[in-house]
Amino acid sequence: MNENQTNEFLAEGMKRYKPASEVMQKFYKDTQEILQNILLARKNWGKFTPHPVKQGRSWRYWDDYPYIDAIIQGHYEKRPLRIKIGINWYDSKGDYPFYEIHFYEKGEHNKALDDYEPKREVVKHNEKDKVQYRYYPDPESYNLERDFKILIDEFVNAISKSNRPI
């Protein structure tokens, strides 16, 4: 952009920033609520026993870190842990996000996920101290509940079939 284009862009942005910000906040809040409801509605968690919670929390770095998540607390075998699901634009290679699930805490319990090779469209992604499962949705077929069911099913299969003690 040259200086003229930048000034035009900023002048227009001054007029539209407030309503654009309101739309962005509503999108974030509504999407985060849908994610939390997906977690709360889930009945079968395998070896993970969720604790009843009324409201989760999500990161609030939306403009710098485009990512929306929800967390459910509970116990995996006898250890207190949290499971996090998220919609990730930040690490996405394209404009459309991928969906992810993993244990919130890093550590040995992640090896339960390492032993299992997910099926369908779910991909295992290894990081330094954490294993996460990712789902790359079809941008032409939006359905968060369906897509997160597929992702959570594979996560639950992994932790249910693991014989590793925690």
Summary of the structure (lengths in Angstrom):
residues: 166
radius of gyration: 18.5
end to end distance: 54.4
largest distance: 63.5
contacts: 445
relative contact order: 0.14
helix: 39%
strand: 23%
